Each structure stands twice: as C-alpha cells, then as structure tokens.
Amino acid sequence: MLDPHKSCQETRRLLDEGARLVDVRTPDEYRTGALQGAINHPVQWMAAGEVPADKETPVVVYCVTGQRSRMAKQVLKDAGFRHVHDLGGFQNIRAC
C-alpha cells in the first residue's frame, strides 16, 4: 500500500533537488488548476512519441487519480528516462 507521507517526502526532496514537475492531464484540465511550478505535458502526447527532451533531469508526474501518471511513468521509462517518480493524484501532495 502507498504511504502518502513517504511519497510526499520523496516528492518534495526530488523537487528541491531540481526535478521537473509534469502534469500529464489534458490542457483543458491543466488550465482549471495545476500544482505550482508544473508544466503540462499530456500523457497522450507522450504515448504518441512526444516526450520531454532532457532524459537526465528527474521527473515527477501526476494527474487526478494516478492512472495516467502511472502510464506516463512507463512511457518515459521506455523512452530512456532513468529517474521518474509517480506522484499519482495531485491530491497526494496537497495532503502534505
């Protein structure tokens, strides 16, 4: 079972160390509100082959429920990203 406190600590550590926060929801969802500092890069774009260029910078992905972020993590791993952290739903960090 996911420990929200541990996940929160790990996410904050990664972000403090320069990880890129990526919202993998649709642009419309992103416009309704996103975590501060997040860039929008929908999982649909990633699945179509459009992934961020920098594979060395750690990435933290999130969505609403965790389903799309789980998919995005796998797509990024398959594309050669070595450091991908799946935050799951954005409410996970709001609970910190």
Sequence and secondary structure as in RCSB ss.txt:
>XXXX:A:sequence
MLDPHKSCQETRRLLDEGARLVDVRTPDEYRTGALQGAINHPVQWMAAGEVPADKETPVVVYCVTGQRSRMAKQV
LKDAGFRHVHDLGGFQNIRAC
>XXXX:A:secstr
   HHHHHHHHHHHHHTT EEEE S HHHHHT   TT EE  HHHHHTT   S SSS EEEEESSSHHHHHHHHH
HHHTT S EEEEEETHHHHT 
